[in-house]
Amino acid sequence: MKFSTLKKFFFFTLIITAAALLSGCSGAPAGQSEPGGDSAELVIISPHWEGIRIEFNRAFKQWYAAQGKGDVEITWLDQGGTSDDVRFIRSGFSRNPETIDVDILYGGGIDPYIEFAKEGLLVPFKLPDDVVSKLPKSVGGIPVYDEQYRWYGASLAGFGILYNKKLLDMYGLDAPAAWIDLAKPGFRGLVGSSDPRHSGSMHMMYEIILQAYGWDEGWRILLGMGANVRNFPKSSTQTGKDLQTGEIAAGLSIDTYAFSAIEEVGAKRLGFILPQQATVITPDPIAILKGAPNIEVAQDFIRFSLSPEGQKIWMYRKGEAGGPVEFSLNKMSVLPELYETDFRAVSNITVNPFEYRKGFSYDFAKGAERWTLLNDMVGALIIDVHDDLAAAAEKFAGDGEKLAAAFAPPVSEDQAMKLTRESWSDEVERNRVINKWLDYARKNYRAK
C-alpha cells in the first residue's frame, strides 16, 4: 500500500471512529437524555416572577426524572413583562423566520397567543385524549385551549382591585367595589398601576375596562383613574409591594399577586375584589414556539403543566402535600376536579372560577388584535403626559362638562380598529399618529 493511500486510510478510519463515538454519546432522541447521561435542555421565555420559575424548576425536574428520562435543565429568559417578551419573539423571528432557539412561551395572558397562532409562530401539540377531556373548553365564554392545540391555558387569572384597609380608613375612603371608584377625586395619588406597555396583566385590565363600560365611558374611567395613579413602574408586582408599605391605598392587581400579598401581611390589612359584572377570568396560556430546538422536552413540560401534579403547584398553598415548597403561587387551576373537594383548606384561592358569573362578553379576538394600539394610546394619553393629566383632573373636578371634553378619546372605537388593521404595522404612520395623540392630549388637558 502506498504511503499516500495509507494516510487516507488512517484519516477516514479516524473520522469513522469519531463519528461512532459521538453518536454513542446518547441513544436518546434529540432534546432528551438517558439516565446518567447529559442533561436534557429546555428554554422558556416568560414574564412569570421568580417564585414560579423556582417552583416549576423543582417540580418538573422531579417529574421528569420519575418518568425515567434523567435530568433536565431549564433556562428561563427574562425580558421584563409580556409586551417585552412579545417584542423579543417578533424581533427574533424577523431575523430568522425558522427559529429563535426558544422552546416555550409561558404566561402573559391570552391575547399574544391568539396573535402568534394566527401568525404561524406556535407549534400544534395535541395532548392525549384522556388529558384533553378533563379540560373545560371554555370559562366564562373564553376558550381554555386552542381548537388546533397551538396553546393551552396552564392556569386561570382573575383581574381586580387590591386595597389597603387601614389606609382607606385613614383617608376616610370606602373600599373600592368597581373600576370607576379608582377614578374618584378622593383617590388622587393613591392608586397603583404598573405600565401596561410592559405588563400583560395590567394591559388586560385596561382592555377589560374598555370592553365592560364601552369605548367612550371606558376611556373616561381610564383617564380619571390614570390621573390618580401615583406612578407607572414596569413591574406588575410593584403594586402589591406599594400597598403593603402604605404608599398607595388601592391598585389594579391580578389575583395571584393579590392573594400572595394577603397571605404575607394578612386579611386585616389588605382586601381584594373582582368587580362585579365588570371583569373576567381568563386562561394564562403555555405554547411551543416555532422551531423549538428541544421539542420533545417542551411537550413533556406541557404534559406536566396540565397534569394534576402541575396544577397543584399553581393552586396549593406552600407546604401542602403535592403543592409548592418555597412559594405559594396562588393561581387558579384549569382542572375542575381540583375544586370538587374543599379547595380552600389547601389553597389561598377563594374563588371557584367555574362558578363565577361575568357581566359582559369579553371579545378576546378584539383584545388581541388591538394589543399594540391600546398600549400606544395609554402611553400617549396617560403615561407620557401624566403631569398634565393629573392637573386637568384637579382643574376640571367641579365641572363635569369640561372634564368629559378633556377626557374624550381622540378616535372612536371603529377608527381605532381601522388604524390597527391598516396602519399600525407601518412604523412611520404609527409614530405620526402617536405624536398627533400626544398633541391632542396636551391641548385638552391644558385647556382653560
C-alpha positions as MATLAB code, in Angstrom:
seq = 'MKFSTLKKFFFFTLIITAAALLSGCSGAPAGQSEPGGDSAELVIISPHWEGIRIEFNRAFKQWYAAQGKGDVEITWLDQGGTSDDVRFIRSGFSRNPETIDVDILYGGGIDPYIEFAKEGLLVPFKLPDDVVSKLPKSVGGIPVYDEQYRWYGASLAGFGILYNKKLLDMYGLDAPAAWIDLAKPGFRGLVGSSDPRHSGSMHMMYEIILQAYGWDEGWRILLGMGANVRNFPKSSTQTGKDLQTGEIAAGLSIDTYAFSAIEEVGAKRLGFILPQQATVITPDPIAILKGAPNIEVAQDFIRFSLSPEGQKIWMYRKGEAGGPVEFSLNKMSVLPELYETDFRAVSNITVNPFEYRKGFSYDFAKGAERWTLLNDMVGALIIDVHDDLAAAAEKFAGDGEKLAAAFAPPVSEDQAMKLTRESWSDEVERNRVINKWLDYARKNYRAK';
ca = [
       0.000    0.000    0.000;
       1.374    3.337   -1.000;
       2.129    5.886    1.753;
      -0.456    8.390    0.421;
      -3.089    5.644    0.349;
      -2.111    4.609    3.883;
      -2.580    8.196    5.110;
      -6.035    8.319    3.534;
      -6.935    5.010    5.190;
      -5.960    6.217    8.662;
      -7.689    9.601    8.050;
     -11.047    8.017    7.144;
     -10.705    5.463    9.969;
     -10.268    8.365   12.401;
     -13.369   10.136   11.045;
     -15.497    6.991   11.278;
     -14.292    6.275   14.826;
     -15.007    9.839   15.943;
     -18.468    9.734   14.400;
     -19.207    6.449   16.158;
     -18.064    7.859   19.487;
     -20.156   10.988   19.042;
     -23.256    9.074   18.021;
     -22.800    6.788   21.018;
     -22.815    9.644   23.488;
     -26.584    9.405   23.790;
     -29.111    6.957   22.473;
     -31.940    9.290   23.479;
     -33.900   11.330   20.957;
     -32.967   14.960   20.393;
     -33.823   17.079   23.409;
     -33.874   14.090   25.813;
     -31.245   12.308   27.861;
     -30.692    8.834   29.192;
     -30.339    8.313   32.942;
     -26.749    9.059   33.855;
     -26.162   10.916   30.596;
     -26.024   14.601   29.838;
     -28.956   16.732   30.975;
     -31.782   17.467   28.594;
     -32.398   21.156   27.963;
     -35.425   23.411   27.825;
     -35.550   27.156   27.088;
     -38.598   29.116   28.272;
     -39.400   32.781   27.748;
     -41.824   34.032   30.369;
     -42.943   37.107   32.305;
     -43.590   34.876   35.324;
     -41.964   36.013   38.559;
     -39.080   34.232   40.244;
     -41.221   32.148   42.605;
     -42.980   30.469   39.682;
     -39.681   29.717   37.968;
     -38.208   28.203   41.143;
     -41.234   26.034   41.915;
     -41.695   24.745   38.362;
     -37.965   24.111   38.017;
     -38.037   21.887   41.073;
     -41.341   20.144   40.336;
     -40.694   19.466   36.647;
     -37.183   18.122   37.307;
     -38.654   15.662   39.827;
     -41.476   14.663   37.485;
     -39.109   14.288   34.505;
     -36.753   12.036   36.482;
     -39.704    9.972   37.729;
     -40.615    9.289   34.087;
     -37.199    7.628   33.700;
     -35.872   10.407   31.452;
     -32.945   11.566   33.555;
     -32.083   15.155   34.363;
     -33.280   18.336   32.668;
     -32.000   21.880   32.891;
     -34.363   24.788   32.282;
     -33.187   28.194   31.092;
     -35.675   30.989   31.769;
     -35.405   34.067   29.580;
     -36.494   37.209   31.423;
     -37.141   40.135   29.081;
     -39.346   42.015   31.560;
     -43.125   41.929   31.080;
     -45.375   40.328   28.490;
     -45.063   43.153   25.967;
     -41.275   42.900   26.220;
     -41.484   39.159   25.531;
     -43.743   39.784   22.535;
     -41.261   42.280   21.084;
     -38.378   39.848   21.673;
     -40.188   36.996   19.906;
     -41.276   39.075   16.928;
     -37.836   40.618   16.589;
     -36.213   37.175   16.706;
     -38.460   35.687   14.031;
     -37.972   38.753   11.834;
     -34.243   37.914   11.799;
     -34.702   34.159   11.438;
     -38.185   33.026   10.354;
     -37.413   29.391   11.216;
     -36.401   29.532   14.885;
     -35.373   31.824   17.728;
     -33.854   28.904   19.705;
     -36.549   29.159   22.386;
     -38.857   26.259   23.165;
     -41.787   27.611   25.149;
     -43.697   30.809   25.779;
     -45.237   30.582   29.251;
     -47.751   33.054   30.686;
     -48.620   36.622   29.778;
     -52.335   36.363   29.087;
     -54.341   35.068   26.169;
     -54.012   37.972   23.695;
     -50.420   37.365   22.461;
     -51.159   33.671   21.908;
     -54.157   34.463   19.705;
     -51.975   36.677   17.517;
     -48.948   34.336   17.464;
     -51.205   31.428   16.465;
     -52.577   33.483   13.551;
     -49.011   34.353   12.512;
     -47.895   30.719   12.488;
     -45.393   31.140   15.326;
     -46.815   28.377   17.554;
     -46.425   24.611   17.069;
     -49.596   22.486   17.439;
     -49.330   19.768   20.081;
     -52.350   17.684   20.999;
     -52.312   16.220   24.472;
     -53.701   12.694   24.884;
     -57.498   12.461   24.739;
     -57.773   11.446   28.381;
     -55.974   14.680   29.358;
     -57.895   16.976   26.991;
     -61.204   15.511   28.172;
     -60.510   16.802   31.701;
     -60.079   20.379   30.472;
     -63.153   22.584   30.086;
     -63.459   24.024   26.595;
     -64.143   27.499   27.982;
     -64.524   29.569   31.128;
     -66.980   32.451   31.041;
     -67.187   32.122   27.263;
     -63.424   32.409   26.767;
     -61.640   29.319   25.356;
     -59.353   27.445   27.736;
     -57.355   25.934   24.878;
     -56.944   26.470   21.149;
     -59.073   24.295   18.859;
     -55.950   23.455   16.862;
     -53.975   22.786   20.078;
     -51.479   25.584   19.462;
     -51.815   26.801   23.049;
     -53.346   25.661   26.324;
     -54.435   27.600   29.383;
     -51.958   26.448   32.047;
     -53.743   28.354   34.817;
     -56.582   30.846   35.175;
     -56.266   34.531   36.031;
     -58.741   36.912   37.643;
     -58.335   40.692   37.472;
     -59.437   43.046   40.218;
     -58.599   45.663   42.836;
     -56.283   45.143   45.799;
     -56.648   47.670   48.608;
     -55.114   48.680   51.948;
     -57.887   48.701   54.569;
     -56.027   50.769   57.147;
     -55.011   53.446   54.650;
     -58.573   53.725   53.356;
     -59.764   54.256   56.934;
     -57.109   56.905   57.466;
     -58.275   58.855   54.386;
     -61.964   58.240   55.069;
     -62.464   56.306   51.838;
     -64.803   53.400   51.208;
     -63.316   50.187   49.882;
     -63.496   50.242   46.060;
     -66.142   47.969   44.595;
     -65.824   48.894   40.901;
     -63.158   50.156   38.497;
     -64.841   53.561   38.357;
     -64.202   54.049   42.090;
     -60.479   54.380   41.331;
     -61.263   57.472   39.217;
     -62.861   59.373   42.125;
     -61.113   62.568   43.365;
     -60.567   61.102   46.847;
     -58.083   58.606   45.383;
     -55.802   61.312   43.933;
     -52.214   59.994   44.123;
     -53.345   56.856   45.960;
     -53.891   54.431   43.041;
     -51.373   51.864   41.862;
     -50.948   50.697   38.274;
     -47.870   49.359   36.556;
     -47.159   50.296   32.944;
     -49.450   48.227   30.659;
     -46.907   48.644   27.866;
     -44.714   46.208   29.816;
     -47.163   44.225   31.960;
     -49.558   41.837   30.235;
     -51.804   41.512   33.302;
     -52.080   45.295   33.609;
     -52.789   45.636   29.878;
     -55.574   43.078   30.287;
     -57.267   45.168   32.979;
     -57.227   48.292   30.783;
     -58.777   46.260   27.961;
     -61.375   44.789   30.336;
     -62.439   48.282   31.431;
     -62.861   49.385   27.799;
     -64.979   46.366   26.958;
     -67.010   46.350   30.191;
     -68.007   50.030   30.022;
     -67.797   50.720   26.295;
     -65.180   52.735   24.412;
     -66.065   56.329   25.391;
     -67.037   55.691   29.019;
     -64.176   53.231   29.363;
     -61.650   55.878   28.309;
     -63.138   58.400   30.756;
     -62.604   55.854   33.530;
     -59.074   55.017   32.346;
     -58.119   58.687   32.172;
     -59.697   59.512   35.528;
     -58.017   56.529   37.106;
     -54.748   57.348   35.347;
     -54.831   60.855   36.819;
     -54.999   59.267   40.290;
     -52.126   56.828   39.721;
     -49.030   57.579   41.788;
     -46.554   56.336   39.153;
     -46.248   53.644   36.476;
     -43.471   51.123   37.297;
     -42.697   48.425   34.729;
     -43.171   45.505   37.133;
     -46.721   44.371   37.893;
     -45.566   43.124   41.313;
     -44.811   46.666   42.469;
     -48.471   47.459   43.199;
     -48.657   44.763   45.868;
     -45.423   45.980   47.438;
     -46.625   49.602   47.492;
     -49.905   48.552   49.092;
     -48.114   46.606   51.804;
     -45.905   49.580   52.667;
     -48.771   52.093   52.526;
     -47.502   54.017   49.505;
     -50.909   53.667   47.829;
     -54.421   52.843   49.038;
     -55.715   50.729   46.117;
     -54.403   49.296   42.901;
     -55.076   47.170   39.865;
     -53.920   43.630   40.523;
     -54.034   40.169   39.068;
     -55.368   37.676   41.601;
     -52.105   35.783   42.084;
     -50.270   38.889   43.328;
     -53.251   39.897   45.443;
     -53.577   36.519   47.180;
     -49.801   36.421   47.746;
     -49.806   39.891   49.323;
     -52.739   38.986   51.565;
     -51.007   35.752   52.570;
     -47.912   37.741   53.545;
     -49.458   40.546   55.626;
     -52.914   39.251   56.482;
     -56.542   39.892   55.524;
     -56.868   42.505   58.273;
     -54.605   44.848   56.303;
     -55.384   44.030   52.678;
     -58.527   43.192   50.732;
     -59.163   42.086   47.146;
     -62.279   42.219   44.982;
     -63.232   41.150   41.477;
     -65.513   43.994   40.308;
     -68.985   42.546   39.851;
     -70.230   42.462   36.261;
     -67.054   44.189   35.074;
     -64.204   41.713   34.992;
     -63.354   38.324   33.528;
     -61.437   35.206   34.400;
     -59.157   34.156   31.557;
     -56.653   31.402   30.819;
     -52.964   32.176   31.194;
     -51.513   30.026   28.407;
     -48.488   27.981   27.525;
     -47.331   27.142   23.976;
     -44.456   25.679   21.999;
     -42.741   28.179   19.726;
     -41.982   27.506   16.081;
     -38.566   25.891   15.574;
     -38.288   24.778   19.207;
     -34.883   23.082   19.481;
     -35.970   20.768   22.331;
     -39.420   19.837   21.068;
     -39.883   16.566   22.997;
     -38.880   18.113   26.323;
     -41.218   21.028   25.573;
     -44.065   18.579   25.020;
     -43.234   16.891   28.315;
     -43.296   20.248   30.089;
     -46.792   20.939   28.760;
     -47.931   17.448   29.800;
     -46.665   18.139   33.311;
     -48.145   21.632   33.476;
     -51.634   20.355   32.614;
     -51.444   17.303   34.878;
     -52.912   17.300   38.414;
     -49.331   17.366   39.728;
     -48.553   20.531   37.794;
     -51.883   22.171   38.597;
     -51.416   21.662   42.333;
     -48.165   23.628   42.104;
     -50.217   26.560   40.829;
     -53.077   26.302   43.254;
     -51.982   24.769   46.552;
     -50.551   26.707   49.450;
     -46.819   26.177   50.069;
     -46.178   23.261   52.369;
     -49.371   21.386   51.440;
     -48.897   17.843   50.174;
     -48.282   17.973   46.425;
     -48.026   21.756   46.443;
     -45.140   24.209   46.117;
     -42.302   24.133   48.629;
     -40.991   27.676   48.959;
     -43.582   29.982   47.374;
     -47.383   29.897   47.232;
     -48.165   30.735   43.595;
     -51.852   31.436   44.250;
     -53.178   30.850   40.737;
     -56.450   29.156   39.871;
     -56.283   25.712   38.299;
     -57.770   24.908   34.893;
     -58.853   21.475   36.163;
     -62.408   21.487   37.547;
     -61.620   18.319   39.511;
     -59.403   20.280   41.912;
     -62.443   22.298   43.029;
     -64.570   19.234   43.808;
     -63.168   18.960   47.339;
     -62.715   21.724   49.943;
     -60.002   23.508   47.956;
     -59.921   26.451   50.380;
     -58.465   24.135   53.029;
     -55.282   23.691   50.977;
     -55.248   26.919   48.950;
     -55.336   30.694   49.347;
     -57.697   30.827   46.357;
     -61.185   31.912   47.421;
     -62.978   31.779   44.036;
     -64.191   28.819   42.031;
     -63.717   30.216   38.505;
     -66.245   27.798   37.047;
     -68.976   29.290   39.244;
     -68.069   32.958   38.728;
     -70.679   34.932   36.792;
     -69.393   37.504   34.367;
     -71.427   40.571   33.467;
     -70.389   41.075   29.852;
     -68.996   39.180   26.893;
     -65.271   39.724   26.577;
     -64.110   39.752   22.947;
     -60.687   38.136   23.195;
     -60.092   38.373   19.423;
     -60.623   42.145   19.505;
     -58.352   42.490   22.527;
     -55.617   40.522   20.809;
     -55.918   42.456   17.558;
     -55.546   45.905   19.117;
     -52.938   44.970   21.737;
     -50.198   47.259   20.406;
     -52.532   50.127   19.536;
     -54.028   50.149   23.037;
     -50.571   50.233   24.591;
     -49.694   53.194   22.387;
     -52.906   55.035   23.264;
     -52.339   54.519   27.002;
     -48.800   55.816   26.591;
     -49.846   58.911   24.616;
     -52.971   59.816   26.605;
     -51.980   58.808   30.157;
     -48.395   57.868   30.966;
     -46.301   60.198   28.790;
     -48.444   63.222   29.760;
     -49.212   62.169   33.323;
     -48.478   65.522   34.976;
     -50.804   67.339   32.559;
     -53.477   64.660   33.002;
     -53.380   64.883   36.803;
     -53.532   68.694   36.648;
     -56.560   68.535   34.321;
     -58.394   66.149   36.644;
     -57.805   68.581   39.515;
     -58.715   71.660   37.459;
     -61.959   70.276   35.998;
     -63.058   68.259   39.050;
     -66.082   70.501   39.647;
     -67.120   70.849   36.015;
     -68.443   67.611   34.563;
     -68.865   69.006   31.060;
     -65.277   70.267   30.785;
     -63.931   67.084   32.374;
     -65.828   64.944   29.855;
     -64.488   67.066   26.978;
     -60.922   66.844   28.268;
     -61.173   63.079   28.740;
     -62.774   62.260   25.363;
     -60.640   59.802   23.337;
     -59.117   61.180   20.099;
     -60.590   58.373   17.971;
     -63.741   56.268   18.035;
     -63.528   52.524   18.527;
     -64.222   51.926   14.833;
     -61.450   54.345   13.883;
     -59.079   52.649   16.326;
     -59.783   49.221   14.839;
     -59.278   50.588   11.329;
     -55.911   52.026   12.384;
     -54.745   48.761   13.919;
     -55.690   46.832   10.766;
     -54.428   49.260    8.154;
     -51.700   51.460    9.640;
     -50.113   50.036   12.779;
     -47.560   47.859   11.016;
     -46.202   50.977    9.298;
     -43.787   52.483   11.843;
     -43.740   55.897   10.176;
     -47.532   56.207   10.146;
     -47.817   54.730   13.622;
     -45.390   57.285   15.086;
     -47.153   60.101   13.239;
     -50.484   59.164   14.828;
     -48.948   58.716   18.286;
     -47.441   62.206   18.106;
     -50.820   63.538   16.986;
     -52.433   61.924   20.055;
     -49.781   63.442   22.330;
     -50.534   66.920   20.975;
     -54.273   66.289   21.319;
     -53.864   65.192   24.953;
     -51.714   68.167   25.961;
     -54.128   70.605   24.310;
     -57.145   69.037   26.034;
     -55.533   68.821   29.463;
     -54.205   72.377   29.356;
     -57.485   73.904   28.143;
     -58.959   76.697   30.303;
];
